[in-house]
Structures are given as C-alpha cells and as structure tokens.
C-alpha cells in the first residue's frame, strides 16, 4: 500500500502537481484524495481516478501520510485549521507563497511536521524549480518522500534558513517573468533589425530554450559557455560590450532581484 496524500486545492498549480505525480508513477490514483470546493475543478480532478471532496468535513475517516496545501495565501487561515486533527499521523506541505512555517505551526500545533515549498510556474510542465524548508518536526524519510514526489514537477533543492525564502522567491519564484520579458525584448530587437515578427519570436524563444538546455546539460559553467561563443572582435563580442560594459546587465538583475526580495519580505509581514 502506498502513502496516502490529501491535496487541498486543485487549481492550476495543484492540478499540475497531481497530473505530474500520477503520470510519473509517484502516486497511484487510489492513494490520493483531492479537496476542492469548486465543482468544475473537482470534476476535472476526478477524471484521473482520485477520490474527491468539496471540503474537509466530507473526508470522514480518510487518513493521510501527507496533506498538501495548494491554496492561495489569503485563505490559509480559513482552510488549514480543519486539518489540525491529522497532525499526529500526517506531515504538511504548503506551496502558498509568502506564508511562513510559523503560521502553520500556529494553526496546526507546535509539534506539527511542516514543509514549506516555493515552486515556480514551469512546474506546470514538469520543468519547475521547487525549494523546500522543513521545520524541526519533519523526519528524514518524510522529507525524502516529499522530494521524490516533487521531482515529478521539476528540480528540487532545500534550504536550512527560512529567511532565504525571500531570496528564493526573487530568483526562481519570480524569475520566469524575467526570462519571459527577455524573450519579449529579444523579439523586439529582432524585429527592429528587420526580421518578420513571427520569425523574430521563434528565434528568441528557441535560442533561450536551447541555451538553457545546454547550460543545464553540458556541465560547463555559464561563463565558460559564453566564452566559447564569443570570438575576439566578432559579432557576439560587439553585443557583449553593450550588455557587460560597466556590468550593465548584472547590475540591472541584481537590482531587480533585490527589489523582489524586499517586496517578498514586506508581503510576509
């Protein structure tokens, strides 16, 4: 018998995780119960063979090894307390942005085993970045199970200092938007250089995708890969003189990430 999981919330992120777990064989449908108040979203989840409920009160005698909260931060205080009675047997995982472990300890009890997860939107296609922080009550085997489960949605790593979640949010949580904007800008630059719009968009998108894959799979440092593309006095060098001159791009990104980190701190208060 596999571990039993209750997924609370099956909107875009919750549904993406559910599909990933089932497709990768991390969980069997019989081992998953989805709690989702929206009838359409609940029906969508049910098509995968999992058990469904509209609210915690409908669960009856259902038990779980893991309760995963995939709900918006603003409803945490309304939703979470209903699962406090499972604290003796279940661990809890939250993918609610900006909600500290201390909030869950307040709602579920100081002895509750809680893991906070910061995912990003590429998790919806199995290419996400998930960063975990576990409180002192989480056992090693539980953390290993959660990490294995989440690898169906992408790469997983952990931090030991929860305050670093604000930096995680600023780099990988918000990071996809920075890359999307870079694609927008590279597309616009291609159009200005004379390329048709669709061609410029394809070139920009595929170039970013290919470069990211090469950086991930080659084992080379990004700086080394950049050097391999850059011939002295060539076209790439001319462009990098603009981007790297006076550390323009580096300074811009450092400032952007710091602005996002500060805002994350403010939202978490």
Backbone torsions as a table, in degrees:
resi	resn	phi	psi	omega
1	UNK	NA	131.9	-179.1
2	UNK	-80.8	172.7	177.3
3	UNK	-70.6	142.9	-178.4
4	UNK	-93.3	133.2	-177.4
5	UNK	-126.2	133.7	170.6
6	UNK	-107.6	121.6	177.1
7	UNK	-101.8	113.6	-178.8
8	UNK	-98.1	106.7	-176.0
9	UNK	101.6	121.5	-178.6
10	UNK	-133.9	48.4	172.1
11	UNK	-78.4	-150.1	-175.2
12	UNK	-59.1	-50.9	-178.1
13	UNK	-70.1	-45.6	180.0
14	UNK	-60.7	-42.8	-179.3
15	UNK	-67.3	-39.1	178.0
16	UNK	-62.4	-42.4	178.3
17	UNK	-64.7	-44.8	179.7
18	UNK	-56.3	-50.2	180.0
19	UNK	-60.2	-40.4	-179.9
20	UNK	-63.9	-43.9	179.4
21	UNK	-61.0	-45.5	-176.5
22	UNK	-70.4	-42.9	-178.2
23	UNK	-64.6	-36.1	-178.1
24	UNK	-86.1	-3.2	-179.6
25	UNK	74.2	16.8	178.3
26	UNK	-69.1	-32.5	178.0
27	UNK	-137.7	151.4	171.7
28	UNK	-93.7	148.2	179.9
29	UNK	-51.7	-36.9	-177.8
30	UNK	-66.5	-16.6	-178.0
31	UNK	-94.2	1.5	-174.9
32	UNK	-119.3	133.8	170.4
33	UNK	-121.4	127.7	179.6
34	UNK	-104.7	128.9	174.4
35	UNK	-109.7	113.3	-175.0
36	UNK	-146.4	117.3	-177.4
37	UNK	-70.8	-25.8	-179.0
38	UNK	-75.5	118.7	-175.4
39	UNK	-58.4	-39.5	-178.3
40	UNK	-67.6	-42.8	179.5
41	UNK	-68.7	-35.7	178.2
42	UNK	-65.4	-42.3	179.1
43	UNK	-65.4	-37.5	178.0
44	UNK	-61.8	-44.1	178.8
45	UNK	-63.5	-38.9	-176.5
46	UNK	-63.5	-25.3	179.7
47	UNK	-64.3	-14.9	179.4
48	UNK	-93.4	6.1	175.3
49	UNK	85.5	6.6	178.9
50	UNK	-85.7	159.9	174.6
51	UNK	-77.0	147.4	-178.6
52	UNK	-132.7	153.9	175.7
53	UNK	-147.9	154.7	-178.9
54	UNK	-85.3	-25.8	-179.5
55	UNK	-157.9	167.8	-176.1
56	UNK	-60.0	-33.9	-178.6
57	UNK	-62.9	-17.2	-179.3
58	UNK	-88.1	-3.9	-174.0
59	UNK	-72.7	-26.8	179.5
60	UNK	62.4	-123.5	-176.5
61	UNK	-91.2	12.4	-179.8
62	UNK	-62.0	130.8	175.8
63	UNK	-115.0	165.1	-177.5
64	UNK	-150.1	152.1	171.4
65	UNK	-89.4	-24.6	-175.6
66	UNK	-146.2	132.7	173.8
67	UNK	-115.9	121.9	-176.8
68	UNK	-111.8	121.4	179.3
69	UNK	-95.3	109.5	177.1
70	UNK	-116.2	58.1	-177.9
71	UNK	-121.4	166.7	-178.9
72	UNK	-71.2	145.8	-176.9
73	UNK	-54.5	-34.1	-174.7
74	UNK	-70.4	-13.0	178.8
75	UNK	-107.5	3.8	-177.1
76	UNK	-53.7	-48.9	-175.6
77	UNK	-67.6	-21.9	177.5
78	UNK	-85.1	-32.3	-171.7
79	UNK	-92.1	-46.1	-168.4
80	UNK	-62.8	-43.7	-174.9
81	UNK	-54.6	-26.2	-179.3
82	UNK	-64.5	-15.8	-177.3
83	UNK	-105.7	8.4	-177.7
84	UNK	-60.7	-34.1	-178.0
85	UNK	-64.8	-13.7	-179.9
86	UNK	-90.8	-1.1	-173.5
87	UNK	-59.6	-26.0	-179.3
88	UNK	-70.7	-27.9	-176.0
89	UNK	-117.5	-22.9	-174.0
90	UNK	-110.5	150.5	167.2
91	UNK	-99.4	161.7	-176.3
92	UNK	-122.4	140.1	175.1
93	UNK	-124.5	133.9	176.9
94	UNK	-118.9	133.0	172.0
95	UNK	-111.8	20.8	178.6
96	UNK	-80.1	117.0	-176.8
97	UNK	-61.1	135.9	171.3
98	UNK	77.4	0.3	-178.9
99	UNK	-96.3	115.7	-173.7
100	UNK	-72.3	155.6	175.8
101	UNK	-56.9	-36.7	-179.5
102	UNK	-57.7	-34.0	177.8
103	UNK	-64.7	-41.8	179.6
104	UNK	-70.7	-35.8	176.0
105	UNK	-63.6	-36.6	176.7
106	UNK	-64.4	-40.2	-175.0
107	UNK	-85.0	-27.9	-173.7
108	UNK	-111.9	-12.5	-178.6
109	UNK	111.8	146.9	-176.1
110	UNK	-64.9	-22.3	-178.3
111	UNK	-91.8	-0.2	-178.3
112	UNK	-68.2	140.8	176.7
113	UNK	-87.5	116.1	-170.9
114	UNK	-129.6	132.7	174.2
115	UNK	-120.2	127.2	175.7
116	UNK	-98.9	132.9	-178.2
117	UNK	-124.3	132.6	173.4
118	UNK	-110.2	102.9	176.3
119	UNK	-94.0	177.7	168.6
120	UNK	-133.9	171.5	-169.5
121	UNK	-62.7	-29.9	176.7
122	UNK	-62.5	-8.9	174.0
123	UNK	-59.3	-25.0	-179.8
124	UNK	-63.6	-21.0	177.9
125	UNK	-119.0	19.9	177.6
126	UNK	76.4	16.3	-178.0
127	UNK	-120.5	25.1	-174.5
128	UNK	-81.0	177.4	172.9
129	UNK	-124.4	116.1	179.8
130	UNK	-112.2	126.9	178.7
131	UNK	-117.1	130.3	-173.8
132	UNK	-112.7	145.9	167.7
133	UNK	-132.7	126.3	-177.7
134	UNK	-112.2	139.6	176.8
135	UNK	-79.4	176.1	-172.1
136	UNK	-64.6	-16.1	-175.1
137	UNK	-88.4	-7.2	-176.1
138	UNK	-81.9	123.8	177.7
139	UNK	-75.1	155.8	-178.7
140	UNK	-58.7	-42.0	-178.1
141	UNK	-69.2	-30.4	176.8
142	UNK	-68.1	-44.7	179.2
143	UNK	-62.4	-40.0	178.5
144	UNK	-62.9	-41.5	177.9
145	UNK	-62.1	-44.5	179.9
146	UNK	-63.1	-43.5	178.6
147	UNK	-60.8	-43.5	178.9
148	UNK	-62.8	-41.7	179.3
149	UNK	-61.8	-45.7	-174.2
150	UNK	-75.5	-18.0	177.6
151	UNK	-64.8	-15.6	174.2
152	UNK	-66.0	-18.7	-179.1
153	UNK	-104.9	0.2	179.2
154	UNK	141.5	-153.1	-179.5
155	UNK	-83.3	148.7	-178.5
156	UNK	-131.6	135.5	172.3
157	UNK	-143.0	170.6	-176.9
158	UNK	-127.7	156.4	171.7
159	UNK	-127.2	154.3	-178.9
160	UNK	-101.0	-10.6	-178.4
161	UNK	-119.1	111.3	-175.0
162	UNK	-62.5	-27.7	-179.6
163	UNK	-62.0	-20.7	178.5
164	UNK	-72.8	-9.3	178.1
165	UNK	-61.5	-27.5	177.5
166	UNK	-67.0	-37.8	176.3
167	UNK	-70.9	-38.4	176.4
168	UNK	-59.4	-46.0	178.3
169	UNK	-57.4	-42.5	-176.6
170	UNK	-70.4	-30.1	-177.4
171	UNK	-92.5	-61.0	-175.0
172	UNK	-96.2	-31.0	179.0
173	UNK	-66.3	-50.0	178.9
174	UNK	-89.3	-16.1	-172.9
175	UNK	-53.3	-39.7	178.7
176	UNK	-55.1	-35.3	178.8
177	UNK	-64.9	-35.1	178.1
178	UNK	-64.1	-42.6	-178.9
179	UNK	-68.2	-40.1	177.2
180	UNK	-60.6	-40.5	179.6
181	UNK	-67.7	-36.9	176.1
182	UNK	-60.1	-41.6	178.0
183	UNK	-63.0	-41.7	176.3
184	UNK	-57.7	-46.1	-176.6
185	UNK	-69.0	-40.0	178.9
186	UNK	-67.4	-35.4	175.4
187	UNK	-62.6	-47.2	179.5
188	UNK	-61.3	-38.9	179.1
189	UNK	-66.3	-37.7	178.1
190	UNK	-65.6	-39.5	178.1
191	UNK	-64.9	-40.8	179.4
192	UNK	-65.9	-28.1	178.3
193	UNK	-80.8	-1.4	173.8
194	UNK	112.1	-2.8	-178.7
195	UNK	-76.8	146.0	171.9
196	UNK	-60.9	150.2	-174.6
197	UNK	-54.3	-48.7	-177.9
198	UNK	-65.2	-37.6	178.9
199	UNK	-67.1	-42.9	179.0
200	UNK	-61.5	-41.1	-179.5
201	UNK	-65.4	-44.3	179.1
202	UNK	-62.4	-44.8	-179.7
203	UNK	-61.9	-44.2	-178.6
204	UNK	-65.0	-47.2	-176.0
205	UNK	-66.1	-47.4	-177.0
206	UNK	-69.7	-32.1	178.6
207	UNK	-67.1	-43.1	177.3
208	UNK	-64.9	-44.0	-179.9
209	UNK	-62.2	-48.6	-178.4
210	UNK	-64.5	-41.4	179.5
211	UNK	-64.9	-40.4	178.2
212	UNK	-64.7	-42.0	177.8
213	UNK	-63.5	-42.4	179.1
214	UNK	-63.7	-42.6	179.1
215	UNK	-62.7	-37.7	-178.7
216	UNK	-72.9	-40.7	-169.1
217	UNK	-95.9	-19.2	-174.1
218	UNK	-77.0	-27.6	-175.4
219	UNK	82.9	-4.3	179.2
220	UNK	-86.1	150.7	174.3
221	UNK	-67.1	143.7	179.6
222	UNK	-54.0	-38.6	178.8
223	UNK	-62.0	-38.0	178.5
224	UNK	-67.7	-41.2	177.5
225	UNK	-62.4	-40.3	177.3
226	UNK	-60.4	-43.3	-179.4
227	UNK	-63.7	-35.5	-179.3
228	UNK	-66.3	-28.1	179.7
229	UNK	-84.8	-19.1	-169.2
230	UNK	-99.6	103.5	174.6
231	UNK	-84.3	136.2	178.5
232	UNK	-54.2	127.8	178.5
233	UNK	75.2	6.5	-177.1
234	UNK	-91.0	-171.3	-176.7
235	UNK	-66.7	-41.8	-179.8
236	UNK	-64.6	-40.1	178.6
237	UNK	-61.5	-38.6	179.6
238	UNK	-63.4	-41.1	178.8
239	UNK	-69.2	-41.3	-178.6
240	UNK	-68.8	-24.9	173.8
241	UNK	-59.4	-33.7	177.9
242	UNK	-77.1	-48.6	-175.9
243	UNK	-70.4	-36.5	-174.5
244	UNK	-100.4	-12.4	177.8
245	UNK	-59.8	128.5	-176.7
246	UNK	56.0	24.9	179.7
247	UNK	52.5	42.2	-174.6
248	UNK	-57.5	-54.7	-175.7
249	UNK	-67.4	-41.3	178.9
250	UNK	-60.2	-45.6	179.7
251	UNK	-63.0	-41.9	180.0
252	UNK	-61.5	-44.4	-178.8
253	UNK	-71.0	-38.6	176.8
254	UNK	-60.3	-43.6	179.0
255	UNK	-65.7	-39.8	-179.4
256	UNK	-65.3	-46.4	179.9
257	UNK	-64.2	-39.5	178.9
258	UNK	-65.7	-38.2	177.3
259	UNK	-63.5	-42.0	178.6
260	UNK	-66.7	-40.0	179.6
261	UNK	-62.9	-45.1	179.5
262	UNK	-62.1	-40.1	179.8
263	UNK	-67.1	-36.5	176.8
264	UNK	-62.3	-41.0	177.4
265	UNK	-61.4	-45.0	-178.5
266	UNK	-62.9	-42.2	-177.3
267	UNK	-70.0	-25.0	-178.5
268	UNK	-83.2	-4.3	-177.6
269	UNK	-82.5	NA	NA
